[in-house]
Amino acid sequence: NSDCKAANEKVSGASRSFDVTCTKPAMYQAHVVVTVEGPDKFTMSQDFATEHGGKKRSGKMAIAYRRIGECK
């Protein structure tokens, strides 16, 4: 039951960035950057701000993905 929308998509080389905005179930705004470094490796980072129950929070998150082998 969310109303999240993505906008302002930009592509530069191997990187793609976009903004995410939601108002329900709570306010959430983020600027996301995804960089593909090869078929088995990518990074994603985001700066975000939220508000829920009158409490505002902001932060940064980063994820680095690297495939290390076949699933067993």
PDB file as gemmi writes it, atoms N, CA and C in Angstrom:
CRYST1    1.000    1.000    1.000  90.00  90.00  90.00 P 1                      
ATOM      1  N   ASN A   1       0.813  -1.192   0.000  1.00  0.00           N  
ATOM      2  CA  ASN A   1       0.000   0.000   0.000  1.00  0.00           C  
ATOM      3  C   ASN A   1       0.860   1.260   0.000  1.00  0.00           C  
ATOM      4  N   SER A   2       1.960   1.239  -0.731  1.00  0.00           N  
ATOM      5  CA  SER A   2       2.797   2.431  -0.788  1.00  0.00           C  
ATOM      6  C   SER A   2       2.512   3.214  -2.067  1.00  0.00           C  
ATOM      7  N   ASP A   3       2.992   4.431  -2.095  1.00  0.00           N  
ATOM      8  CA  ASP A   3       2.827   5.264  -3.282  1.00  0.00           C  
ATOM      9  C   ASP A   3       4.185   5.735  -3.801  1.00  0.00           C  
ATOM     10  N   CYS A   4       5.214   4.949  -3.618  1.00  0.00           N  
ATOM     11  CA  CYS A   4       6.579   5.330  -4.000  1.00  0.00           C  
ATOM     12  C   CYS A   4       6.695   5.548  -5.502  1.00  0.00           C  
ATOM     13  N   LYS A   5       7.457   6.572  -5.849  1.00  0.00           N  
ATOM     14  CA  LYS A   5       7.682   6.902  -7.253  1.00  0.00           C  
ATOM     15  C   LYS A   5       9.158   7.203  -7.451  1.00  0.00           C  
ATOM     16  N   ALA A   6       9.692   6.816  -8.607  1.00  0.00           N  
ATOM     17  CA  ALA A   6      11.068   7.130  -8.977  1.00  0.00           C  
ATOM     18  C   ALA A   6      11.053   8.233 -10.030  1.00  0.00           C  
ATOM     19  N   ALA A   7      12.037   9.130  -9.972  1.00  0.00           N  
ATOM     20  CA  ALA A   7      12.104  10.241 -10.923  1.00  0.00           C  
ATOM     21  C   ALA A   7      13.560  10.682 -11.090  1.00  0.00           C  
ATOM     22  N   ASN A   8      13.779  11.564 -12.037  1.00  0.00           N  
ATOM     23  CA  ASN A   8      15.082  12.182 -12.271  1.00  0.00           C  
ATOM     24  C   ASN A   8      16.182  11.169 -12.582  1.00  0.00           C  
ATOM     25  N   GLU A   9      15.850  10.159 -13.364  1.00  0.00           N  
ATOM     26  CA  GLU A   9      16.836   9.135 -13.701  1.00  0.00           C  
ATOM     27  C   GLU A   9      17.907   9.715 -14.624  1.00  0.00           C  
ATOM     28  N   LYS A  10      19.165   9.432 -14.283  1.00  0.00           N  
ATOM     29  CA  LYS A  10      20.299   9.859 -15.093  1.00  0.00           C  
ATOM     30  C   LYS A  10      21.261   8.689 -15.252  1.00  0.00           C  
ATOM     31  N   VAL A  11      21.848   8.572 -16.439  1.00  0.00           N  
ATOM     32  CA  VAL A  11      22.828   7.526 -16.717  1.00  0.00           C  
ATOM     33  C   VAL A  11      24.126   8.194 -17.125  1.00  0.00           C  
ATOM     34  N   SER A  12      25.221   7.762 -16.510  1.00  0.00           N  
ATOM     35  CA  SER A  12      26.540   8.276 -16.838  1.00  0.00           C  
ATOM     36  C   SER A  12      27.518   7.116 -16.792  1.00  0.00           C  
ATOM     37  N   GLY A  13      27.951   6.659 -17.964  1.00  0.00           N  
ATOM     38  CA  GLY A  13      28.842   5.502 -18.007  1.00  0.00           C  
ATOM     39  C   GLY A  13      28.168   4.284 -17.417  1.00  0.00           C  
ATOM     40  N   ALA A  14      28.796   3.680 -16.427  1.00  0.00           N  
ATOM     41  CA  ALA A  14      28.262   2.473 -15.792  1.00  0.00           C  
ATOM     42  C   ALA A  14      27.371   2.790 -14.598  1.00  0.00           C  
ATOM     43  N   SER A  15      27.102   4.074 -14.344  1.00  0.00           N  
ATOM     44  CA  SER A  15      26.290   4.471 -13.184  1.00  0.00           C  
ATOM     45  C   SER A  15      24.919   4.973 -13.609  1.00  0.00           C  
ATOM     46  N   ARG A  16      23.953   4.682 -12.767  1.00  0.00           N  
ATOM     47  CA  ARG A  16      22.580   5.144 -12.960  1.00  0.00           C  
ATOM     48  C   ARG A  16      22.141   5.728 -11.624  1.00  0.00           C  
ATOM     49  N   SER A  17      21.550   6.919 -11.658  1.00  0.00           N  
ATOM     50  CA  SER A  17      21.059   7.524 -10.423  1.00  0.00           C  
ATOM     51  C   SER A  17      19.593   7.909 -10.600  1.00  0.00           C  
ATOM     52  N   PHE A  18      18.878   7.963  -9.487  1.00  0.00           N  
ATOM     53  CA  PHE A  18      17.470   8.350  -9.504  1.00  0.00           C  
ATOM     54  C   PHE A  18      17.045   8.737  -8.096  1.00  0.00           C  
ATOM     55  N   ASP A  19      15.917   9.429  -8.011  1.00  0.00           N  
ATOM     56  CA  ASP A  19      15.340   9.825  -6.733  1.00  0.00           C  
ATOM     57  C   ASP A  19      14.080   9.001  -6.478  1.00  0.00           C  
ATOM     58  N   VAL A  20      13.872   8.640  -5.219  1.00  0.00           N  
ATOM     59  CA  VAL A  20      12.669   7.913  -4.805  1.00  0.00           C  
ATOM     60  C   VAL A  20      11.939   8.772  -3.781  1.00  0.00           C  
ATOM     61  N   THR A  21      10.624   8.903  -3.956  1.00  0.00           N  
ATOM     62  CA  THR A  21       9.800   9.664  -3.019  1.00  0.00           C  
ATOM     63  C   THR A  21       8.553   8.853  -2.681  1.00  0.00           C  
ATOM     64  N   CYS A  22       8.250   8.746  -1.379  1.00  0.00           N  
ATOM     65  CA  CYS A  22       7.046   8.063  -0.898  1.00  0.00           C  
ATOM     66  C   CYS A  22       6.384   8.967   0.143  1.00  0.00           C  
ATOM     67  N   THR A  23       5.057   8.890   0.215  1.00  0.00           N  
ATOM     68  CA  THR A  23       4.350   9.588   1.286  1.00  0.00           C  
ATOM     69  C   THR A  23       3.563   8.615   2.158  1.00  0.00           C  
ATOM     70  N   LYS A  24       3.335   7.390   1.686  1.00  0.00           N  
ATOM     71  CA  LYS A  24       2.672   6.402   2.529  1.00  0.00           C  
ATOM     72  C   LYS A  24       3.294   5.038   2.301  1.00  0.00           C  
ATOM     73  N   PRO A  25       3.403   4.239   3.295  1.00  0.00           N  
ATOM     74  CA  PRO A  25       2.798   4.423   4.612  1.00  0.00           C  
ATOM     75  C   PRO A  25       3.512   5.475   5.460  1.00  0.00           C  
ATOM     76  N   ALA A  26       4.716   5.924   5.064  1.00  0.00           N  
ATOM     77  CA  ALA A  26       5.429   6.995   5.763  1.00  0.00           C  
ATOM     78  C   ALA A  26       6.237   7.775   4.732  1.00  0.00           C  
ATOM     79  N   MET A  27       6.659   8.991   5.105  1.00  0.00           N  
ATOM     80  CA  MET A  27       7.463   9.794   4.200  1.00  0.00           C  
ATOM     81  C   MET A  27       8.850   9.179   4.063  1.00  0.00           C  
ATOM     82  N   TYR A  28       9.314   9.059   2.832  1.00  0.00           N  
ATOM     83  CA  TYR A  28      10.647   8.535   2.540  1.00  0.00           C  
ATOM     84  C   TYR A  28      11.142   9.215   1.273  1.00  0.00           C  
ATOM     85  N   GLN A  29      12.344   9.765   1.324  1.00  0.00           N  
ATOM     86  CA  GLN A  29      12.967  10.359   0.152  1.00  0.00           C  
ATOM     87  C   GLN A  29      14.401   9.855   0.092  1.00  0.00           C  
ATOM     88  N   ALA A  30      14.850   9.525  -1.120  1.00  0.00           N  
ATOM     89  CA  ALA A  30      16.219   9.036  -1.263  1.00  0.00           C  
ATOM     90  C   ALA A  30      16.779   9.398  -2.627  1.00  0.00           C  
ATOM     91  N   HIS A  31      18.084   9.582  -2.655  1.00  0.00           N  
ATOM     92  CA  HIS A  31      18.820   9.706  -3.913  1.00  0.00           C  
ATOM     93  C   HIS A  31      19.671   8.439  -3.998  1.00  0.00           C  
ATOM     94  N   VAL A  32      19.477   7.659  -5.045  1.00  0.00           N  
ATOM     95  CA  VAL A  32      20.102   6.342  -5.191  1.00  0.00           C  
ATOM     96  C   VAL A  32      21.070   6.363  -6.368  1.00  0.00           C  
ATOM     97  N   VAL A  33      22.240   5.753  -6.184  1.00  0.00           N  
ATOM     98  CA  VAL A  33      23.222   5.602  -7.262  1.00  0.00           C  
ATOM     99  C   VAL A  33      23.614   4.132  -7.334  1.00  0.00           C  
ATOM    100  N   VAL A  34      23.471   3.536  -8.513  1.00  0.00           N  
ATOM    101  CA  VAL A  34      23.857   2.144  -8.755  1.00  0.00           C  
ATOM    102  C   VAL A  34      24.957   2.152  -9.812  1.00  0.00           C  
ATOM    103  N   THR A  35      26.080   1.476  -9.520  1.00  0.00           N  
ATOM    104  CA  THR A  35      27.183   1.388 -10.466  1.00  0.00           C  
ATOM    105  C   THR A  35      27.485  -0.077 -10.734  1.00  0.00           C  
ATOM    106  N   VAL A  36      27.407  -0.478 -11.997  1.00  0.00           N  
ATOM    107  CA  VAL A  36      27.700  -1.851 -12.402  1.00  0.00           C  
ATOM    108  C   VAL A  36      29.169  -1.897 -12.793  1.00  0.00           C  
ATOM    109  N   GLU A  37      29.911  -2.746 -12.105  1.00  0.00           N  
ATOM    110  CA  GLU A  37      31.349  -2.849 -12.343  1.00  0.00           C  
ATOM    111  C   GLU A  37      31.714  -4.093 -13.135  1.00  0.00           C  
ATOM    112  N   GLY A  38      30.734  -4.868 -13.546  1.00  0.00           N  
ATOM    113  CA  GLY A  38      30.947  -6.086 -14.312  1.00  0.00           C  
ATOM    114  C   GLY A  38      29.753  -6.992 -14.137  1.00  0.00           C  
ATOM    115  N   PRO A  39      29.747  -8.136 -14.819  1.00  0.00           N  
ATOM    116  CA  PRO A  39      28.581  -9.017 -14.738  1.00  0.00           C  
ATOM    117  C   PRO A  39      28.345  -9.610 -13.348  1.00  0.00           C  
ATOM    118  N   ASP A  40      29.372  -9.604 -12.495  1.00  0.00           N  
ATOM    119  CA  ASP A  40      29.248 -10.205 -11.176  1.00  0.00           C  
ATOM    120  C   ASP A  40      29.523  -9.226 -10.044  1.00  0.00           C  
ATOM    121  N   LYS A  41      29.459  -7.919 -10.331  1.00  0.00           N  
ATOM    122  CA  LYS A  41      29.796  -6.959  -9.287  1.00  0.00           C  
ATOM    123  C   LYS A  41      29.068  -5.634  -9.519  1.00  0.00           C  
ATOM    124  N   PHE A  42      28.422  -5.120  -8.451  1.00  0.00           N  
ATOM    125  CA  PHE A  42      27.838  -3.784  -8.512  1.00  0.00           C  
ATOM    126  C   PHE A  42      27.829  -3.161  -7.124  1.00  0.00           C  
ATOM    127  N   THR A  43      27.701  -1.849  -7.080  1.00  0.00           N  
ATOM    128  CA  THR A  43      27.553  -1.138  -5.820  1.00  0.00           C  
ATOM    129  C   THR A  43      26.290  -0.292  -5.887  1.00  0.00           C  
ATOM    130  N   MET A  44      25.700  -0.031  -4.722  1.00  0.00           N  
ATOM    131  CA  MET A  44      24.525   0.814  -4.628  1.00  0.00           C  
ATOM    132  C   MET A  44      24.688   1.669  -3.376  1.00  0.00           C  
ATOM    133  N   SER A  45      24.421   2.952  -3.512  1.00  0.00           N  
ATOM    134  CA  SER A  45      24.440   3.823  -2.340  1.00  0.00           C  
ATOM    135  C   SER A  45      23.209   4.711  -2.379  1.00  0.00           C  
ATOM    136  N   GLN A  46      22.793   5.129  -1.198  1.00  0.00           N  
ATOM    137  CA  GLN A  46      21.664   6.046  -1.137  1.00  0.00           C  
ATOM    138  C   GLN A  46      21.778   6.952   0.080  1.00  0.00           C  
ATOM    139  N   ASP A  47      21.403   8.206  -0.124  1.00  0.00           N  
ATOM    140  CA  ASP A  47      21.218   9.169   0.951  1.00  0.00           C  
ATOM    141  C   ASP A  47      19.708   9.260   1.137  1.00  0.00           C  
ATOM    142  N   PHE A  48      19.234   9.124   2.371  1.00  0.00           N  
ATOM    143  CA  PHE A  48      17.789   9.074   2.558  1.00  0.00           C  
ATOM    144  C   PHE A  48      17.336   9.910   3.749  1.00  0.00           C  
ATOM    145  N   ALA A  49      16.046  10.247   3.725  1.00  0.00           N  
ATOM    146  CA  ALA A  49      15.386  10.943   4.834  1.00  0.00           C  
ATOM    147  C   ALA A  49      14.014  10.308   5.007  1.00  0.00           C  
ATOM    148  N   THR A  50      13.628  10.084   6.260  1.00  0.00           N  
ATOM    149  CA  THR A  50      12.317   9.504   6.559  1.00  0.00           C  
ATOM    150  C   THR A  50      11.633  10.310   7.652  1.00  0.00           C  
ATOM    151  N   GLU A  51      10.323  10.149   7.717  1.00  0.00           N  
ATOM    152  CA  GLU A  51       9.560  10.699   8.830  1.00  0.00           C  
ATOM    153  C   GLU A  51       8.433   9.727   9.118  1.00  0.00           C  
ATOM    154  N   HIS A  52       8.355   9.279  10.354  1.00  0.00           N  
ATOM    155  CA  HIS A  52       7.316   8.331  10.755  1.00  0.00           C  
ATOM    156  C   HIS A  52       6.947   8.638  12.202  1.00  0.00           C  
ATOM    157  N   GLY A  53       5.668   8.816  12.439  1.00  0.00           N  
ATOM    158  CA  GLY A  53       5.218   9.116  13.794  1.00  0.00           C  
ATOM    159  C   GLY A  53       5.771  10.427  14.323  1.00  0.00           C  
ATOM    160  N   GLY A  54       6.019  11.384  13.434  1.00  0.00           N  
ATOM    161  CA  GLY A  54       6.545  12.676  13.846  1.00  0.00           C  
ATOM    162  C   GLY A  54       8.046  12.710  14.068  1.00  0.00           C  
ATOM    163  N   LYS A  55       8.716  11.577  13.878  1.00  0.00           N  
ATOM    164  CA  LYS A  55      10.167  11.517  14.075  1.00  0.00           C  
ATOM    165  C   LYS A  55      10.876  11.525  12.728  1.00  0.00           C  
ATOM    166  N   LYS A  56      11.788  12.462  12.571  1.00  0.00           N  
ATOM    167  CA  LYS A  56      12.566  12.559  11.337  1.00  0.00           C  
ATOM    168  C   LYS A  56      13.913  11.887  11.526  1.00  0.00           C  
ATOM    169  N   ARG A  57      14.347  11.208  10.488  1.00  0.00           N  
ATOM    170  CA  ARG A  57      15.646  10.539  10.488  1.00  0.00           C  
ATOM    171  C   ARG A  57      16.261  10.681   9.109  1.00  0.00           C  
ATOM    172  N   SER A  58      17.566  10.681   9.067  1.00  0.00           N  
ATOM    173  CA  SER A  58      18.253  10.684   7.777  1.00  0.00           C  
ATOM    174  C   SER A  58      19.508   9.843   7.910  1.00  0.00           C  
ATOM    175  N   GLY A  59      20.031   9.428   6.768  1.00  0.00           N  
ATOM    176  CA  GLY A  59      21.218   8.602   6.820  1.00  0.00           C  
ATOM    177  C   GLY A  59      21.733   8.254   5.437  1.00  0.00           C  
ATOM    178  N   LYS A  60      22.723   7.398   5.436  1.00  0.00           N  
ATOM    179  CA  LYS A  60      23.331   6.905   4.202  1.00  0.00           C  
ATOM    180  C   LYS A  60      23.429   5.396   4.297  1.00  0.00           C  
ATOM    181  N   MET A  61      23.314   4.740   3.169  1.00  0.00           N  
ATOM    182  CA  MET A  61      23.439   3.295   3.122  1.00  0.00           C  
ATOM    183  C   MET A  61      24.230   2.928   1.877  1.00  0.00           C  
ATOM    184  N   ALA A  62      25.079   1.932   1.993  1.00  0.00           N  
ATOM    185  CA  ALA A  62      25.842   1.464   0.835  1.00  0.00           C  
ATOM    186  C   ALA A  62      25.871  -0.055   0.836  1.00  0.00           C  
ATOM    187  N   ILE A  63      25.777  -0.629  -0.355  1.00  0.00           N  
ATOM    188  CA  ILE A  63      25.825  -2.078  -0.534  1.00  0.00           C  
ATOM    189  C   ILE A  63      26.824  -2.368  -1.638  1.00  0.00           C  
ATOM    190  N   ALA A  64      27.675  -3.364  -1.399  1.00  0.00           N  
ATOM    191  CA  ALA A  64      28.602  -3.834  -2.435  1.00  0.00           C  
ATOM    192  C   ALA A  64      28.283  -5.299  -2.686  1.00  0.00           C  
ATOM    193  N   TYR A  65      27.958  -5.638  -3.927  1.00  0.00           N  
ATOM    194  CA  TYR A  65      27.610  -7.007  -4.303  1.00  0.00           C  
ATOM    195  C   TYR A  65      28.737  -7.563  -5.158  1.00  0.00           C  
ATOM    196  N   ARG A  66      29.175  -8.772  -4.823  1.00  0.00           N  
ATOM    197  CA  ARG A  66      30.153  -9.472  -5.655  1.00  0.00           C  
ATOM    198  C   ARG A  66      29.813 -10.947  -5.638  1.00  0.00           C  
ATOM    199  N   ARG A  67      29.582 -11.508  -6.788  1.00  0.00           N  
ATOM    200  CA  ARG A  67      29.293 -12.938  -6.887  1.00  0.00           C  
ATOM    201  C   ARG A  67      30.577 -13.695  -6.632  1.00  0.00           C  
ATOM    202  N   ILE A  68      30.530 -14.670  -5.736  1.00  0.00           N  
ATOM    203  CA  ILE A  68      31.752 -15.396  -5.393  1.00  0.00           C  
ATOM    204  C   ILE A  68      31.770 -16.841  -5.886  1.00  0.00           C  
ATOM    205  N   GLY A  69      30.683 -17.299  -6.480  1.00  0.00           N  
ATOM    206  CA  GLY A  69      30.670 -18.653  -7.022  1.00  0.00           C  
ATOM    207  C   GLY A  69      29.276 -19.195  -7.193  1.00  0.00           C  
ATOM    208  N   GLU A  70      29.210 -20.429  -7.654  1.00  0.00           N  
ATOM    209  CA  GLU A  70      27.933 -21.090  -7.879  1.00  0.00           C  
ATOM    210  C   GLU A  70      27.254 -21.393  -6.552  1.00  0.00           C  
ATOM    211  N   CYS A  71      25.936 -21.348  -6.534  1.00  0.00           N  
ATOM    212  CA  CYS A  71      25.162 -21.752  -5.357  1.00  0.00           C  
ATOM    213  C   CYS A  71      25.265 -23.259  -5.202  1.00  0.00           C  
ATOM    214  N   LYS A  72      25.255 -23.718  -3.980  1.00  0.00           N  
ATOM    215  CA  LYS A  72      25.356 -25.157  -3.737  1.00  0.00           C  
ATOM    216  C   LYS A  72      24.127 -25.641  -3.019  1.00  0.00           C  
TER     217      LYS A  72                                                      
END                                                                             
